[in-house]
Amino acid sequence: MTAGAPRAGEAPLRSSLDVRIRPPLPHQWTSYLATHGRSFSFASILIPEPYRARLIAVYAYCRYTDDLVDRGRQTRGQALAQLDYWLDASESAYRGEPTEHEMLRVVMDDMASANVPFAYAADLIRGMRMDVLGHRYRTLDELRVYCYRVASVVGLWLTELFGVHDAPTLARAARLGIAMQLTNIIRDVGEDWARGRLYLPRDLMRECGLTTQQLDESRRGTRPMPPAYVSVVQQLMATADEDYSDAWPGIAALPEFFRPAVAVAARVYAAIHEAVRENDYDTLRLRATTSAARKLTIARATLSELGMQSSAFERPTTAIPVI
C-alpha cells in the first residue's frame, strides 16, 4: 500500500504521528525499557553490548507501537489511522527510504540488514489493531493468534536478528511468546476489564460457567473469586505452562550471549503463576507480582541450570524492579 492511502471503510491516514505520542529518541530507549518493560529490563542485564542496544531498540519500537493504542485521547478511527501511518512509515524505512523518525531509521535498518522479515513488524501492528477494535476471542486458538501477533513476533524478531533462522527454533520461540502473553492476560484480567477489554475465550468461559456479569460483580465487590473464574484461570495457566515447557528446549539453540537472558525471562514470567495462586486466583482485583528477591533467586537458579554464572545479579535486591 502506498504510504498515506486510507484503508477501505476507515478514517483517512494522518500525515504524521500525533505530537503527544511521538516516538522516543535513542537516548531515551533504555529508560523506556526500564519503565515499560521491567521483566525484560531485568533479564536484559545478561546481554552484552552491542547486542543489548539492538534488543533495546527493538523493544522500544514494539512498546511504542503499543503506546499508539493505549496513550493519548483519541477515537477508534484516530487510533487506527495512527497505526496505519506507522505501518506504512515502518515499511518505507525497511525498504531504505528516508524517514523523519530516528527510531524507524535505526530499527528498520537493523531489521533489513539482518534479513529479518518485515512481516514481524506488520503482524505486531495487526495485533494492536485487534485491541483498538475491541476484538473478542471465541476460542483459545483465536486467542493464540492474538498472542502470536503481540508477543511471539518480538521473540521471533530478536531470534532472527541475532542470526538464528532455523524453523524448529523459531517455532519454539513463537511458543514462548504465546506462553508469556497468556501469563500477561491472566495477570491483567482486572486491569483489562476496567479498560473495556476481555481476552478470556468465550468457549472456555461458557464451559466453566463464567459470565461477564460475574466478572463485573467480582471486580467491584469483595466476595471470593467465583469457582468458575478460578477454573478459567487454571486452564489458561495450564496451557501457558505447556507452552513454556515446549519452548524451553529451543533456548539451547540460541547464541550463547542471548541464551541466559531468554531463559531467565521465561522462568521469571512463569513464576507469576505462583503469585496468582498465592492470591487465590484473584486477578480481577489484585495484581500478581514477583518480589525482587524471588526474581533474583529464579535468575540464579536458572543460570545454574544452564551451567552459567554471572555477576550481573550480585546487587542489592532493591535495585531490581518488581514485575
C-alpha positions in Angstrom: 0.0 0.0 0.0 1.2 3.5 -0.8 2.1 5.5 2.3 -0.7 7.9 3.2 -3.5 5.9 1.4 -6.6 5.2 3.6 -7.8 1.7 4.1 -11.4 1.0 3.0 -14.0 2.0 5.4 -11.7 3.7 7.9 -10.6 7.2 8.8 -8.1 8.8 6.4 -4.4 8.5 7.4 -2.9 11.4 9.2 0.2 12.9 7.5 2.2 12.4 10.7 2.0 11.0 14.2 0.1 12.7 17.0 2.6 15.1 18.6 1.5 13.8 22.0 2.8 10.3 21.2 5.9 10.9 19.1 8.4 8.0 19.3 11.1 8.3 22.0 14.6 9.3 20.8 17.6 6.8 21.1 18.9 8.2 24.3 15.5 7.6 25.9 15.2 3.9 24.9 17.0 2.4 27.9 14.8 4.2 30.4 11.8 3.5 28.2 12.5 -0.2 28.6 13.0 0.1 32.4 9.8 2.0 32.8 7.5 0.0 30.5 9.1 -3.5 30.4 10.5 -4.3 33.8 10.8 -8.0 33.3 12.6 -7.6 30.0 14.8 -4.9 31.6 15.7 -7.3 34.4 16.7 -10.2 32.0 18.5 -7.9 29.5 21.2 -7.2 32.1 22.6 -10.5 31.0 23.1 -9.5 27.3 26.4 -7.8 26.4 26.9 -4.9 24.1 26.3 -4.3 21.3 23.6 -6.9 21.3 21.8 -5.3 24.3 21.5 -2.0 22.5 19.9 -3.7 19.5 17.4 -5.6 21.7 16.5 -2.3 23.5 15.9 -0.7 20.1 13.5 -3.5 19.1 11.7 -3.4 22.4 11.3 0.4 22.2 9.8 0.0 18.8 7.4 -2.7 19.9 6.4 -0.8 23.1 5.9 2.4 21.3 3.6 0.7 18.8 1.6 -0.5 21.7 1.5 3.1 23.1 -0.1 4.3 19.9 -3.1 2.3 21.0 -3.1 2.9 24.8 -1.9 6.5 25.1 -3.4 9.8 24.2 -7.0 10.8 23.9 -8.2 9.6 20.5 -11.1 8.0 18.9 -11.0 4.5 17.4 -10.7 5.9 13.9 -7.8 8.1 15.0 -6.0 5.2 16.7 -6.4 3.1 13.6 -5.1 5.9 11.4 -2.1 6.3 13.6 -1.3 2.5 13.3 -1.8 2.7 9.6 0.6 5.6 9.3 3.1 3.8 11.5 2.9 0.6 9.4 3.4 2.5 6.1 6.2 4.5 7.6 7.9 1.4 9.0 7.7 -0.4 5.7 9.1 2.5 3.8 12.1 2.7 6.3 12.6 -1.0 6.0 12.9 -0.5 2.2 15.7 2.0 2.9 13.6 5.1 2.2 14.3 8.3 4.2 12.3 8.8 7.4 11.7 11.6 9.8 11.7 9.2 12.7 15.1 8.2 14.2 13.5 5.1 15.7 12.5 3.8 12.3 15.8 4.7 10.8 17.7 2.7 13.4 15.3 -0.2 14.0 14.2 -0.9 10.4 17.7 -0.6 9.0 19.0 -3.2 11.5 16.0 -5.4 10.8 16.5 -5.3 7.0 20.3 -5.7 7.2 19.9 -8.8 9.3 17.3 -10.3 6.8 14.6 -10.3 9.5 11.2 -10.5 7.7 9.2 -7.2 7.9 6.2 -9.5 8.5 7.0 -9.4 12.2 6.5 -5.7 12.5 3.4 -5.9 10.3 1.9 -8.6 12.5 2.6 -6.7 15.6 0.6 -3.8 14.2 -2.2 -6.1 13.2 -2.3 -7.2 16.9 -2.5 -3.6 18.0 -5.4 -3.1 15.6 -7.2 -6.0 17.3 -7.0 -4.2 20.6 -8.4 -1.0 19.0 -11.3 -2.8 17.5 -12.1 -4.5 20.9 -11.8 -7.9 19.4 -13.3 -10.8 21.5 -12.0 -14.3 21.2 -14.4 -17.2 20.7 -11.8 -19.9 21.2 -8.3 -20.4 22.6 -7.0 -20.9 19.1 -8.2 -17.4 18.2 -6.6 -16.0 21.3 -3.3 -17.7 20.4 -3.4 -15.8 17.1 -3.6 -12.6 19.0 -0.8 -13.7 21.4 1.4 -14.5 18.4 0.9 -11.1 16.9 1.6 -9.1 20.0 4.3 -11.3 21.7 5.6 -14.1 19.6 6.7 -11.8 16.8 9.0 -9.9 19.3 10.9 -13.1 20.2 11.0 -14.2 16.6 12.3 -10.8 15.5 15.1 -10.9 18.1 15.9 -14.6 17.3 16.4 -13.8 13.7 18.1 -10.5 14.4 20.8 -12.5 16.3 21.4 -14.9 13.5 19.1 -17.9 14.2 16.8 -18.7 11.3 16.0 -22.5 11.5 12.3 -23.4 11.6 12.4 -25.6 14.8 14.0 -22.9 16.9 11.7 -20.3 15.5 8.6 -22.5 16.3 9.8 -22.8 19.9 10.4 -19.0 20.1 6.8 -18.5 19.0 5.6 -20.9 21.7 7.5 -18.9 24.3 5.9 -15.7 23.2 2.4 -17.2 23.4 3.1 -18.5 26.9 4.3 -15.1 28.1 1.4 -13.3 26.6 -1.1 -15.8 28.2 0.6 -15.1 31.5 0.1 -11.3 30.9 -3.6 -11.9 30.1 -4.0 -14.0 33.3 -2.3 -11.4 35.4 -4.1 -8.4 33.9 -7.8 -9.5 33.7 -9.0 -6.9 36.1 -7.0 -4.0 34.6 -8.1 -5.0 31.1 -11.7 -5.3 32.2 -11.6 -1.8 33.6 -10.5 -0.6 30.1 -13.3 -2.5 28.4 -11.2 -5.3 27.2 -11.6 -9.1 27.8 -9.3 -11.7 26.4 -10.8 -14.8 28.1 -12.0 -17.1 25.3 -15.8 -17.3 25.2 -15.9 -21.1 24.8 -13.8 -21.5 27.9 -15.9 -19.1 29.9 -19.1 -21.0 28.7 -17.6 -24.4 29.6 -16.7 -23.2 33.1 -20.0 -21.3 33.6 -18.4 -17.9 33.9 -20.4 -14.8 32.8 -19.4 -11.2 32.2 -21.8 -10.3 35.0 -19.9 -12.4 37.4 -16.7 -10.6 36.3 -18.2 -7.2 36.8 -19.6 -8.1 40.2 -16.4 -9.7 41.4 -14.3 -6.8 40.1 -16.4 -4.3 42.1 -17.2 -6.5 45.1 -15.3 -8.1 47.9 -16.5 -11.7 47.7 -14.1 -14.6 46.9 -13.4 -15.3 43.3 -16.3 -17.4 41.7 -15.2 -21.1 41.2 -16.0 -20.6 37.5 -13.4 -17.8 37.3 -10.8 -19.8 39.1 -11.4 -22.7 36.7 -10.9 -20.5 33.7 -7.6 -19.1 35.1 -6.4 -22.5 36.0 -7.0 -23.8 32.5 -5.2 -20.8 30.9 -2.3 -21.3 33.3 -2.1 -24.9 32.3 -2.0 -24.0 28.7 0.7 -21.4 29.2 2.8 -23.9 31.3 2.6 -26.4 28.5 3.9 -23.7 26.1 6.7 -22.8 28.4 7.7 -26.4 28.6 7.6 -27.0 24.9 9.6 -23.8 24.2 12.3 -24.5 26.7 14.5 -26.8 24.6 14.7 -24.1 21.9 16.8 -21.9 24.2 19.8 -24.2 23.8 19.8 -23.3 20.0 20.2 -19.6 20.7 23.5 -17.8 20.6 25.4 -18.1 23.9 25.1 -14.3 24.6 21.3 -14.4 24.2 20.6 -17.7 25.9 20.7 -16.8 29.6 18.5 -13.7 29.2 15.8 -15.6 27.4 15.9 -18.4 29.9 15.7 -16.1 32.9 12.9 -14.1 31.3 10.9 -17.3 30.7 11.4 -18.6 34.2 10.6 -15.2 35.9 7.5 -14.8 33.8 6.3 -18.4 34.5 6.7 -17.6 38.2 3.9 -15.1 38.0 1.6 -18.1 38.1 2.8 -18.9 41.6 1.8 -15.3 42.7 -1.6 -15.8 41.1 -2.1 -19.0 43.2 -0.9 -17.2 46.3 -3.6 -14.5 45.7 -6.3 -17.3 45.4 -6.5 -16.6 41.6 -7.9 -13.1 42.2 -6.5 -11.3 39.2 -9.6 -9.2 38.9 -8.8 -7.0 42.0 -5.2 -7.9 42.7 -2.0 -7.7 40.6 0.2 -10.8 40.9 3.8 -9.6 41.4 7.1 -11.4 41.9 9.3 -9.8 44.5 12.8 -8.6 43.7 14.3 -11.3 46.0 12.3 -14.0 44.3 13.3 -12.8 40.8 17.0 -12.9 41.9 16.6 -16.4 43.2 14.9 -17.6 40.0 17.7 -15.9 37.9 20.5 -17.6 39.8 18.8 -21.0 39.8 18.2 -20.7 36.0 21.8 -19.7 35.3 23.0 -22.7 37.4 20.7 -25.0 35.4 22.3 -23.7 32.2 25.8 -24.2 33.6 26.4 -20.5 33.5 27.5 -17.9 36.1 27.0 -14.1 36.0 27.8 -11.3 38.4 25.0 -9.2 36.9 22.6 -10.1 39.7 25.1 -9.6 42.6 23.5 -6.4 43.7 21.1 -5.2 46.3 17.6 -6.6 45.7 16.1 -3.0 45.9 17.8 -2.3 42.6 15.8 -4.9 40.7 12.3 -3.8 39.7 9.2 -5.8 40.5 7.2 -7.3 37.6 
